[in-house]
Amino acid sequence: MISDKKTDELPLEQIYQFLERFPETNTIIVNGGDPLMMKPDYYWPLFNWLDERDYDTTVSFTTNLWPFYKNPEPWVELFTHWRMGIHTSFQYGGGRLKGDFSEFTEEDFWKCSDTVLEYCGYRPEFIAVITEENIDRAIDNVLLAKEMGVECKLNYADASGEIKGQPFLMGHLYEVYLEIHERGLTEWEFNTKQLLDRLANKATQCPQARNCDEGIRVLQPSGDYYSCGAFGDDREKPIDFDYEMSGGFAYPLRNEPELQTMKQACYTCPLFDICNGCRKTIKDVKQAGMTEPHCRKMKEIAPRILEMGGIDPSKATPYVNEERDFIHV
């Protein structure tokens, strides 16, 4: 749920319409913005609607938890509901600020996490956005997750929304994933596990889900409708909501030739699915003219990545099927 105006509210009727069209929906992820900007009363009708229809759908909040820390009581019943999943965010290097624009410190993060533990009986997992400015402390997030007994997710910053210009060089974060694996910390970091799954040709999730536009939809208070939150931030690749609600289905990313691969040579590289796993990353890297710097960095660490997955680099199989990802409708 993304909007230019913080006061905009997504009509629940639009969610109900979507769920009636796609009753197999597994999870509704609420982010933005922050889900706690809305009062709990906004969400209970959705939970009741799901209960009345016996849907298995869960709801996930990605929240900074600061409002909960300040006043937990109104949220406890919602946070402990069986449908609810809570994720939060933290990163070293001053990337997160509190309402008074002071730095959200590790001490602040512990206070928020401890409050959820005290009132709800669990600690939430967290996401850290890694940039060139804070990558030297990326591993510290994983060590913090281990200390808390939760899993973190280290995501590289894409060039969307308020973050414009040159995207993060993805290879630098893949070096961090390698270090996480080599230091025996894989249990505590989501994307390192995903990298191992990708190397084993198993299904993966964002930001390593090449065919994500078959299973993700983004509803925005403004009425915009997308298959990717990052493209939605940029107001690119929209979908016609009425078309899909009437029975159609769109693949707005897989049918775009410029989003298939960073360059043609990728099709002969065993790291094809690693570098081209996210079509937003493909777009960002190509648009910034960073394809060759990206490629050089990934080739430098390719043997270590392949060996991490138990693959002999000298026997790695190239990706050769150029038509695999195209959907013709």
N, C-alpha and C positions, 0 to 999 in steps of 0.2 A: 504494500500500500504506500504509494509515493504521491506527493502532491507539491505543487509550487506554493500553496497557501497552507500554513500550519493549522488553520482553523477548519480546513475542508474535512468532511466526514464521508467515508465510504458507506453508501446506503446498504444495509443488511439485505435488502430485497435483491440487490445485484448478486450478492454471495449465494443467496438461496436459489436464484435462477441458474447460476453456474453449477451448483451442486445437483440440482435436478437434471441438468444436462450431463454432468459427469459424476454420477453417484459413487464411482469407484475411487474418488479423490482420497488419498491417504492422509495428507497433512495440509492444513492452512497455516502458512507462515505469515505472521504479522510483524512488519518492521517499518522503517521509515526514515526519519522521525523516530519516535519512541512510542511503543504501544501503551505505555503508562500515561501518555498525554491524554488519553481517553479514560473516563471513569469506568470502574468495573461494570456498572449497569449497562454499558454499551455492549459488553460481550455476552452477558447471560442469555439474552434472547437467542443468540446463535447456538449456544450450548443446548438450550431447551429445544430448539428446532432440530438439532442433530439427535437428541435423545428421543424425541417424538417419532422420528423416522427410523430409529435403530441403526443409524449410520456408525461405521467404525472410525470415521474421520477424527483425527486429533488436531489440536491447535498448538502452534509453537510461537512463543514470543522471543524476539531478539531485542533485549532491553538493557540499558545501562544500569538499571536497578537503583539509581539514586533516589527516585521518588519512593520506592519501596523501603529503602533504608530509613528515609525520613519519616515515613508513616506506613508501617507494614499492615496494620490491622484490616484496612478495607480490601486488601488484596489476598489475604491468606486463603480464604475459601476457594478463590479462583486458582491460585498457585498450587493448591493441593488437589485439585480436581483430576480425575483419572485421565481426562482427555488432554490435559495441559502439559506442555513441555516448556521449560524456561532455559534460554541461552542468554549469555551476557557477553561483554567485550572488555578487553583490557589490552594495553600495549605499553611497553616502555618507551621513553623518549619524549614525553610531553605531547603525544598525539591526541590525547583525550583531555577535555576540560570539563570542569563542573559549571554550574549555573553562574557562578561569579567569575568565570573565566580563569580560575586558578587551575593548576595541573591536577588531574585525577591520578593520585599516586597509588603505589602498591598498598600502602596502609589503608587508603580509601577503599580499594578493591577488596581487601580482606574484610573490612567492616561490612560492606554490602553482602559479600558471600557468607559471612558469619551470621548476618541477620536472616538470610534465607534459610540457613541451616537451623537456626534457633526456632523460627516460626513455622517452617515447612518440612524440616527433617531431611533436607538434602542440600548439596552444593551444586550450583549450576555449572555446566560446561561453558567455555568461553572461546571467542574468536579474537585473534590478533591480526590486524592489518599491517603487513610488513612493507616498509618503504626503504629507499636508499638511506634515509636519515636514521632509521632505527634497526637496520638489519644486523648491526653488530651486537644487538641484544636479543635477537630472535630466539636463541636457545634458552635464554632466561625465562621466556614465556613457558617453555616446555618444562623446565625445572620447577617453575611455580605451579604448573598443572599437576606435576607429580607430587609436590608437597601438599597440595590441596586434595589429591586423590580424585581428580577429574581429568577429562580429556580436553585439550585445546585444539584449535584449528588455525594454522598459520596460512593466511591468504595473502597473495601479492595484490598490491593496489592497482586497479585498472584505471584507465583514463576516462572516468565517467563523472557525471554530476558536477560537484565542486572541484574534483581533481581533474584538471585538464592538462593538455600538453603531452610531454614525453612519458610513456608508461614505464613501469618498473621492468627492469631486465629480468625476465623470468628465471634464467639460468642461475642467478645469484641465490634465489630461494631454493632451487633444486639442490644447490650445494649444501644448504642448511638441512634439507630433508636427508641427504646422504649422511651428514654428520649426526643427525638424530638417530638414524638407523645404526650407524657405526658405534654410537655410544650406548646402544641398548635402550633408547628412550621411545621407541616406536609406539609402545602401548599408550603413550600419553599425547600423541599428536595424530589427528585425523588424516591429514593429507599425505603423510608418510605411508600410512596404511593404504591409502588410495593409490599411491604410486606403485606399491607392491601389487595391488589388485590389477592395475592397468598393465603392468608387465606380465601378469598371468592371464591376460585377456578376460578378466572378470568385469562385471558391471561396476561403474563408478558414478559418483554424484558431482555436482557443481563444486569446484570449477574444473573438473576433469570429466565432463559428460558431453561428448560430442553430439549426441542425438537428444539433447535436453528439450528441444522444442516439441517433442512428442508427449512430454509429461509435465511441463511447467507452464503455468499461466499467471500473469501479474495483473491484478485489478487495482486501478488507481482511483482515488476520490474524484479526480477530474473527468473520469469516464474513459480514459485511455486504457488500452488492453494490449498486453505484450506477452511474449513467451520467455522474456529474460529481463530481470530487474535492471541490469546494467544498461541494456539497450533502451529500456524504459526511461532511465535517468537521462539518456541522450535524446529521447523522443524519436527513436529510430526503429524501424521494422515493426510497426504496429499491426495488430490483427483486427479485423472487423468483428466486434463482439456479437452483433446481431446475426452475422453469417454463421458463426460457430454455434450460437444458441438455437439456430434453426436446423441444425443437423450437419453442417459442413465441418471440415477440419483443415486447419492451415499448418504448413511447415515453413514459417517465414525465414528461418535461418538455413535450413538444408537446401532450399531451392535458390539460394543466392550464390552465383558462381564465385564472387570475390571473397566469400567466406569459407570456401572449401579447404584452402590450404594457404600457408604463407608464401610458398613458391612451388613450382612444378617439381623441383628436385626433392621435395619432401616425400614424394611418392616412392622414392627408392631408398628411403632412410628407415631403419628399424625404430627410430624414435618418433615416427609419424604421429602416433596417438598421444604421445607425451606433449609434443610441441603444438599440435593442432587439436588438442582435446577440448578447447574452449573457443568458440567462434568469435566471441567478443575480444579475446586476446589476439586472435588472427587479425581482426579489424584494427585494433589499437596499434599493434606492431607494424603493420603495413602502412597505416596512415602516418605514423611518426617516422617512417623511413628507417626503421630499426631492424629490418629483416636480417641483414647480413651480420650485424653485431650479435643479434640473438642467436643466429645459426652458429657462428664461431664459438660462442660460449657453450652452447649445448653440445657441439661436437667435442669440445675439450673435455667435458665431463661424461660423455656418452659411455665410455667403457665402464666407469664406476657405476652408472645407473643400471646398465645391463647386468653387470656382475651382482648388483644388489638383488636383482630378480632371479639370480641363478642362471643367467644366460651367458654363454661364452661369446664375447664380442666378435671373435673371428668367425662364428657360425650364426650370427644373428640374421634373421630373415627379413629382407626389405618388405615394405608395404607396397603392393603392386596394383591393387584393384581400385582404379580411379573412379569407378561408377558406384561403388558400394553405398555411398552416402546420399545419392540423389534420389529424391522422391518425385515421381511424375504423376500428376493428378489432372 
